[in-house]
């Protein structure tokens, strides 16, 4: 069909955009208000031409801060001209500043999410283009539709976060290099690969975990060419390609980050110095002050790796696990093209390296940090399904081949979308039902989900705008939706002697809002919840999310206050 690729592209746009845009401003996660303030400082630095201040530790989060900058240019371009300086991102003064100047933090977050979604969709199309070169249009469409609608990735790709971006950037980089080395030596394939790798590094320094896959791709290319020319010649040819790839990566890294224009040494030290300090010393340079190689150590691989692997097991759909089995089977079949086998290997190495990196690193390693592993495994699974559908297609008459392709693809994509939709709008809270049955429990998410529903409940109270709520996960997930005054419940309050800060803020409040994930944090948080001694006025239960409890402060017994004053 003459317009086949155009039709597939439009369909892919629909599959990637619609589930991401649905209710995009209906909830907030706990990290997003923090990153809004980081992005605000980035935008302010650009406005003041203080490019040396466009760095945020080891992330370096340049892509995330750039989408926030785009949101400011649309919603609040004058922000850079008020002379307010840089906000302490760990304090709660940024949101009141926005409100004071007539701007809603939730709207700014919504716009930032929109720009990030646009970037995700752009790279979905780039991945489709590169995959189409390698495996054909229809198979590429199915593969990208499946990985884009995987619940865990889909959920994270529509909140302000780095992980989904890193995942798609690394996949695009790997596919671009494979297309260049194994399909046709067109310069733009290598350019896409290098720039995608630069964007991955500009998003998060941990994207360096992709480099072993890049090295493996080049190694295979060397040995393939060595069958035709001498090994030395093949090696030198590909070292030149690697050098050109790194030059393009470095140029893109420099051009896209204004901080590199004026203080490249400071930028690189802040990023990679902090990254090594965090990984090998367990804390940022702000805490350790300097890199001390003599004190470097790694985390226990066994426990961490097991945790991350179980995370992949829990968050991938049954469809993905079946696809992985088909891909594994295809690797051992002679009929499977060598290029597909190698692509599966590259993706498997990419998945393993991200797991290995975060398993070995010290410091806080959240489960979603290995999003690139999830997407790599999803793409392997998608290739497995493509291979299976291809084998079925060969068994049918020519007249039925289109029905096999179209029908099979539709069923697979709809199943994947249904898996995500079952946890709408918090798609990433999905848990594989088979994994849940095997484990005997369903892990509950505590990323700020549901607190907007608590705010909606309190907003229905008479004179809600005059109420004060003392809320855990209060900044953003609750405060962006509550009409009244929000006091942020910092868990550190309960660790103070006699919980003085905690009790002071409770007395200033009309309602206390916490979830079931609050109590088991420490012995003191458990003691605090046990001491409440009353049933909550209202509870909110959401699938796969920690249950929320709303307490009326006036109902707290005197014994509660006496317990902590003794």
Secondary structure in CASP SS format (residue, H / E / C, confidence):
PFRMAT SS
TARGET T0000
AUTHOR 0000-0000-0000
METHOD secondary structure of the structure
MODEL  1
X C 1.00
X C 1.00
X C 1.00
X H 1.00
X H 1.00
X H 1.00
X H 1.00
X H 1.00
X H 1.00
X H 1.00
X H 1.00
X H 1.00
X H 1.00
X H 1.00
X H 1.00
X H 1.00
X H 1.00
X H 1.00
X H 1.00
X H 1.00
X H 1.00
X C 1.00
X C 1.00
X C 1.00
X C 1.00
X C 1.00
X C 1.00
X C 1.00
X C 1.00
X C 1.00
X C 1.00
X H 1.00
X H 1.00
X H 1.00
X H 1.00
X H 1.00
X H 1.00
X H 1.00
X H 1.00
X H 1.00
X H 1.00
X H 1.00
X H 1.00
X H 1.00
X H 1.00
X H 1.00
X H 1.00
X C 1.00
X C 1.00
X C 1.00
X H 1.00
X H 1.00
X H 1.00
X C 1.00
X C 1.00
X C 1.00
X C 1.00
X C 1.00
X C 1.00
X E 1.00
X C 1.00
X H 1.00
X H 1.00
X H 1.00
X H 1.00
X H 1.00
X H 1.00
X H 1.00
X H 1.00
X H 1.00
X H 1.00
X H 1.00
X H 1.00
X H 1.00
X H 1.00
X C 1.00
X H 1.00
X H 1.00
X H 1.00
X H 1.00
X H 1.00
X C 1.00
X C 1.00
X C 1.00
X C 1.00
X C 1.00
X C 1.00
X C 1.00
X C 1.00
X C 1.00
X C 1.00
X C 1.00
X C 1.00
X H 1.00
X H 1.00
X H 1.00
X H 1.00
X H 1.00
X H 1.00
X H 1.00
X C 1.00
X C 1.00
X C 1.00
X C 1.00
X H 1.00
X H 1.00
X H 1.00
X H 1.00
X H 1.00
X H 1.00
X H 1.00
X H 1.00
X H 1.00
X H 1.00
X H 1.00
X H 1.00
X H 1.00
X H 1.00
X H 1.00
X H 1.00
X H 1.00
X H 1.00
X H 1.00
X H 1.00
X H 1.00
X H 1.00
X H 1.00
X H 1.00
X H 1.00
X H 1.00
X H 1.00
X H 1.00
X H 1.00
X H 1.00
X H 1.00
X C 1.00
X H 1.00
X H 1.00
X H 1.00
X H 1.00
X H 1.00
X H 1.00
X H 1.00
X H 1.00
X H 1.00
X H 1.00
X H 1.00
X H 1.00
X C 1.00
X C 1.00
X H 1.00
X H 1.00
X H 1.00
X H 1.00
X H 1.00
X H 1.00
X C 1.00
X C 1.00
X C 1.00
X C 1.00
X C 1.00
X C 1.00
X H 1.00
X H 1.00
X H 1.00
X H 1.00
X H 1.00
X H 1.00
X H 1.00
X H 1.00
X H 1.00
X H 1.00
X H 1.00
X H 1.00
X H 1.00
X H 1.00
X H 1.00
X H 1.00
X H 1.00
X H 1.00
X H 1.00
X H 1.00
X C 1.00
X C 1.00
X C 1.00
X C 1.00
X H 1.00
X H 1.00
X H 1.00
X H 1.00
X H 1.00
X H 1.00
X H 1.00
X H 1.00
X H 1.00
X H 1.00
X H 1.00
X H 1.00
X H 1.00
X H 1.00
X H 1.00
X H 1.00
X H 1.00
X E 1.00
X H 1.00
X H 1.00
X H 1.00
X H 1.00
X H 1.00
X H 1.00
X H 1.00
X H 1.00
X H 1.00
X H 1.00
X H 1.00
X H 1.00
X H 1.00
X H 1.00
X H 1.00
X H 1.00
X H 1.00
X H 1.00
X H 1.00
X H 1.00
X H 1.00
X C 1.00
X C 1.00
X C 1.00
X C 1.00
X C 1.00
X H 1.00
X H 1.00
X H 1.00
X H 1.00
X H 1.00
X H 1.00
X H 1.00
X H 1.00
X H 1.00
X H 1.00
X H 1.00
X H 1.00
X H 1.00
X H 1.00
X H 1.00
X H 1.00
X H 1.00
X H 1.00
X H 1.00
X H 1.00
X H 1.00
X H 1.00
X H 1.00
X H 1.00
X H 1.00
X H 1.00
X C 1.00
X H 1.00
X H 1.00
X H 1.00
X H 1.00
X H 1.00
X H 1.00
X H 1.00
X H 1.00
X H 1.00
X H 1.00
X H 1.00
X H 1.00
X H 1.00
X H 1.00
X H 1.00
X H 1.00
X H 1.00
X H 1.00
X H 1.00
X H 1.00
X H 1.00
X H 1.00
X H 1.00
X H 1.00
X C 1.00
X C 1.00
X C 1.00
X H 1.00
X H 1.00
X H 1.00
X H 1.00
X C 1.00
X C 1.00
X C 1.00
X C 1.00
X H 1.00
X H 1.00
X H 1.00
X C 1.00
X C 1.00
X C 1.00
X C 1.00
X C 1.00
X H 1.00
X H 1.00
X H 1.00
X H 1.00
X H 1.00
X H 1.00
X H 1.00
X H 1.00
X H 1.00
X H 1.00
X H 1.00
X H 1.00
X H 1.00
X H 1.00
X H 1.00
X C 1.00
X C 1.00
X H 1.00
X H 1.00
X H 1.00
X H 1.00
X H 1.00
X H 1.00
X H 1.00
X H 1.00
X H 1.00
X H 1.00
X H 1.00
X H 1.00
X H 1.00
X H 1.00
X C 1.00
X C 1.00
X C 1.00
X C 1.00
X C 1.00
X C 1.00
X H 1.00
X H 1.00
X H 1.00
X H 1.00
X H 1.00
X H 1.00
X H 1.00
X H 1.00
X H 1.00
X H 1.00
X H 1.00
X H 1.00
X H 1.00
X H 1.00
X H 1.00
X H 1.00
X H 1.00
X H 1.00
X H 1.00
X H 1.00
X H 1.00
X H 1.00
X H 1.00
X C 1.00
X C 1.00
X C 1.00
X C 1.00
X C 1.00
X C 1.00
X H 1.00
X H 1.00
X H 1.00
X H 1.00
X H 1.00
X H 1.00
X H 1.00
X H 1.00
X H 1.00
X H 1.00
X H 1.00
X H 1.00
X H 1.00
X H 1.00
X H 1.00
X H 1.00
X H 1.00
X H 1.00
X H 1.00
X H 1.00
X H 1.00
X H 1.00
X H 1.00
X H 1.00
X H 1.00
X H 1.00
X H 1.00
X H 1.00
X H 1.00
X C 1.00
X C 1.00
X H 1.00
X H 1.00
X H 1.00
X H 1.00
X H 1.00
X H 1.00
X H 1.00
X H 1.00
X H 1.00
X H 1.00
X H 1.00
X H 1.00
X H 1.00
X H 1.00
X H 1.00
X H 1.00
X H 1.00
X H 1.00
X H 1.00
X H 1.00
X H 1.00
X H 1.00
X H 1.00
X H 1.00
X C 1.00
X C 1.00
X C 1.00
X C 1.00
X C 1.00
X H 1.00
X H 1.00
X H 1.00
X C 1.00
X C 1.00
X C 1.00
X H 1.00
X H 1.00
X H 1.00
X H 1.00
X H 1.00
X H 1.00
X H 1.00
X C 1.00
X C 1.00
X C 1.00
X C 1.00
X C 1.00
X E 1.00
X C 1.00
X C 1.00
X C 1.00
X C 1.00
X C 1.00
X H 1.00
X H 1.00
X H 1.00
X H 1.00
X H 1.00
X H 1.00
X H 1.00
X H 1.00
X H 1.00
X C 1.00
X C 1.00
X C 1.00
X C 1.00
X H 1.00
X H 1.00
X H 1.00
X C 1.00
X E 1.00
X E 1.00
X E 1.00
X E 1.00
X E 1.00
X C 1.00
X H 1.00
X H 1.00
X H 1.00
X H 1.00
X H 1.00
X C 1.00
X C 1.00
X C 1.00
X C 1.00
X C 1.00
X C 1.00
X E 1.00
X E 1.00
X E 1.00
X E 1.00
X E 1.00
X C 1.00
X H 1.00
X H 1.00
X H 1.00
X H 1.00
X H 1.00
X C 1.00
X H 1.00
X H 1.00
X H 1.00
X H 1.00
X H 1.00
X H 1.00
X H 1.00
X H 1.00
X H 1.00
X H 1.00
X H 1.00
X C 1.00
X C 1.00
X C 1.00
X E 1.00
X E 1.00
X E 1.00
X E 1.00
X E 1.00
X H 1.00
X H 1.00
X H 1.00
X H 1.00
X C 1.00
X C 1.00
X C 1.00
X H 1.00
X H 1.00
X H 1.00
X H 1.00
X H 1.00
X H 1.00
X H 1.00
X H 1.00
X H 1.00
X H 1.00
X C 1.00
X C 1.00
X C 1.00
X C 1.00
X C 1.00
X E 1.00
X E 1.00
X E 1.00
X E 1.00
X E 1.00
X C 1.00
X C 1.00
X E 1.00
X E 1.00
X E 1.00
X E 1.00
X E 1.00
X E 1.00
X E 1.00
X E 1.00
X H 1.00
X H 1.00
X H 1.00
X C 1.00
X C 1.00
X H 1.00
X H 1.00
X H 1.00
X H 1.00
X H 1.00
X H 1.00
X H 1.00
X H 1.00
X C 1.00
END
